[in-house]
Amino acid sequence: MAKVELKQPIVEAIAEEIKDAQSVVLVDYRGLTVAQDTELRKQLREAGVVYKVYKNTMMKRAFEGTEFEGLENCLEGPSAIAVSKDDATAPARILCNFAKDAPALELKGGVVEGNIYDVAGLTELSKIPTREELLSRLLGSMQSPIANFARVINQIAEKGGADAAETAAAEETQAEAPAGTAEAPAEEASAAEE
């Protein structure tokens, strides 16, 4: 069997992994301890990210003709690939956060939703919160005005509620009455006396 025939299934496996991927990030993993590598793989697996080490030539062949073709410049030295089909920012976020504690892990570049990013771009992307965090923030900002309105209504109810509102409305109605209307009955009464 020729070497090309042996390598073809690996290239096809990589192509299948990156098919429909939201993001792909390449890293240089040299210098990581076994414990660090195990912890990194665990964090990525929990986030639904596929993380594998392949030969650069295999990845280069798998990237040909895809949106990930721009990553060929990053394929120098040992490379590992992190692929996410669900959360576009998960690989960049996890790898950047992990690299803070393990400086041996070096990001090379990545493609997120069809856009090619260098290390600086991936670092900025890693600051984006997860989808769940963004949704909870949105929900919190939507609930805040409703909760404030409910508190105000509750305070009004505790202070006398409807009675206080009716008293205020009656006072407002009396204040709006024209000044001449109150004196008119007195003038009519004096005219009737004469």
MARNU-782302 format. One line per 2 residues: their letters; for each residue x, y, z of C-alpha. Coordinates in nm, 2 decimals, decimal comma. Layout:
N
a	X:Y:Z  ...
***
This chain:
194
ma	0,00:0,00:0,00  0,13:0,34:-0,09
kv	0,18:0,61:0,17  -0,07:0,84:0,00
el	-0,34:0,57:0,04  -0,26:0,54:0,41
kq	-0,28:0,92:0,46  -0,60:0,97:0,27
pi	-0,83:0,84:0,56  -0,66:1,09:0,80
ve	-0,71:1,38:0,56  -1,08:1,28:0,52
ai	-1,12:1,26:0,89  -0,99:1,61:0,93
ae	-1,21:1,73:0,65  -1,51:1,58:0,81
ei	-1,43:1,74:1,15  -1,39:2,09:1,00
kd	-1,70:2,05:0,78  -1,98:2,28:0,91
aq	-1,74:2,41:1,18  -1,82:2,75:1,34
sv	-1,45:2,79:1,43  -1,11:2,63:1,40
vl	-0,81:2,74:1,61  -0,45:2,62:1,56
vd	-0,21:2,61:1,86  0,15:2,51:1,92
yr	0,13:2,27:2,22  0,51:2,21:2,27
gl	0,62:2,25:2,63  0,29:2,15:2,79
tv	0,31:1,90:3,07  0,10:1,59:3,06
aq	-0,11:1,73:3,35  -0,16:2,06:3,16
dt	-0,25:1,88:2,84  -0,50:1,66:3,02
el	-0,67:1,96:3,18  -0,68:2,15:2,85
rk	-0,84:1,85:2,67  -1,09:1,82:2,96
ql	-1,20:2,18:2,94  -1,23:2,17:2,56
re	-1,43:1,84:2,57  -1,67:1,99:2,83
ag	-1,73:2,28:2,59  -1,80:2,05:2,30
vv	-1,47:2,13:2,12  -1,28:1,86:1,93
yk	-0,90:1,89:2,00  -0,65:1,67:1,81
vy	-0,29:1,67:1,70  -0,23:1,61:1,33
kn	0,06:1,65:1,09  0,07:1,98:0,92
tm	0,07:1,82:0,57  -0,25:1,64:0,65
mk	-0,42:1,95:0,78  -0,30:2,15:0,47
ra	-0,46:1,89:0,24  -0,78:1,89:0,44
fe	-0,80:2,27:0,43  -0,76:2,30:0,05
gt	-1,07:2,44:-0,11  -1,24:2,53:0,22
ef	-1,27:2,86:0,42  -0,99:2,73:0,64
eg	-0,74:2,74:0,36  -0,60:3,07:0,50
le	-0,46:2,88:0,79  -0,19:2,72:0,58
nc	0,05:3,00:0,69  0,01:2,89:1,05
le	0,11:2,53:0,98  0,47:2,54:1,09
gp	0,61:2,34:1,38  0,39:2,10:1,58
sa	0,02:2,19:1,55  -0,30:2,09:1,73
ia	-0,64:2,18:1,60  -0,94:2,28:1,81
vs	-1,28:2,26:1,62  -1,62:2,38:1,74
kd	-1,94:2,33:1,55  -2,17:2,49:1,81
da	-2,00:2,78:2,00  -1,79:3,00:1,76
ta	-1,59:3,16:2,04  -1,54:2,86:2,27
pa	-1,20:2,74:2,13  -1,05:3,09:2,13
ri	-1,19:3,16:2,48  -1,07:2,83:2,64
lc	-0,73:2,83:2,47  -0,66:3,20:2,55
nf	-0,76:3,16:2,91  -0,56:2,84:2,95
ak	-0,25:3,00:2,79  -0,25:3,26:3,07
da	-0,16:2,99:3,32  0,04:2,78:3,07
pa	0,26:3,01:2,87  0,40:2,71:2,67
le	0,07:2,70:2,48  0,09:2,94:2,19
lk	-0,20:3,03:1,96  -0,11:3,04:1,59
gg	-0,43:3,16:1,43  -0,79:3,06:1,36
vv	-1,10:3,10:1,15  -1,42:3,20:1,33
eg	-1,74:3,21:1,12  -1,54:3,24:0,80
ni	-1,31:3,52:0,91  -0,94:3,45:0,96
yd	-0,79:3,58:1,28  -0,43:3,62:1,40
va	-0,33:3,58:1,77  -0,44:3,93:1,86
gl	-0,78:3,88:1,70  -0,83:3,55:1,88
te	-0,74:3,72:2,20  -1,01:3,98:2,15
ls	-1,26:3,71:2,05  -1,18:3,53:2,37
ki	-1,32:3,82:2,57  -1,67:3,77:2,43
pt	-1,89:3,60:2,69  -2,06:3,27:2,61
re	-2,40:3,26:2,45  -2,56:3,16:2,78
el	-2,39:3,46:2,96  -2,52:3,70:2,70
ls	-2,87:3,56:2,72  -2,87:3,59:3,10
rl	-2,75:3,95:3,07  -3,03:4,02:2,82
lg	-3,29:3,86:3,04  -3,16:4,05:3,34
sm	-3,18:4,38:3,16  -3,54:4,30:3,05
qs	-3,65:4,20:3,40  -3,50:4,51:3,57
pi	-3,77:4,76:3,45  -4,05:4,52:3,53
an	-3,91:4,45:3,88  -3,88:4,83:3,94
fa	-4,23:4,89:3,83  -4,36:4,62:4,06
rv	-4,17:4,77:4,35  -4,32:5,11:4,29
in	-4,68:4,97:4,26  -4,61:4,77:4,58
qi	-4,50:5,09:4,77  -4,81:5,28:4,65
ae	-5,03:5,00:4,78  -4,85:4,99:5,11
kg	-4,90:5,37:5,16  -5,27:5,37:5,11
ga	-5,29:5,29:4,74  -5,62:5,38:4,59
da	-5,73:5,61:4,88  -5,41:5,82:4,84
ae	-5,46:5,83:4,46  -5,83:5,94:4,49
ta	-5,73:6,21:4,74  -5,46:6,34:4,52
aa	-5,70:6,34:4,22  -5,96:6,54:4,42
ee	-5,71:6,79:4,53  -5,59:6,83:4,18
tq	-5,94:6,88:4,05  -6,01:7,16:4,31
ae	-5,68:7,33:4,22  -5,78:7,34:3,85
ap	-6,12:7,49:3,92  -6,14:7,86:3,80
ag	-6,13:8,12:4,08  -6,45:8,30:3,97
ta	-6,67:8,00:4,01  -6,63:7,99:4,38
ea	-6,74:8,36:4,42  -7,04:8,34:4,18
pa	-7,28:8,18:4,43  -7,20:8,44:4,69
ee	-7,27:8,73:4,45  -7,60:8,56:4,35
as	-7,70:8,52:4,72  -7,63:8,89:4,79
aa	-7,83:8,99:4,48  -8,12:8,78:4,60
ee	-8,12:8,95:4,94  -8,17:9,30:4,79
***
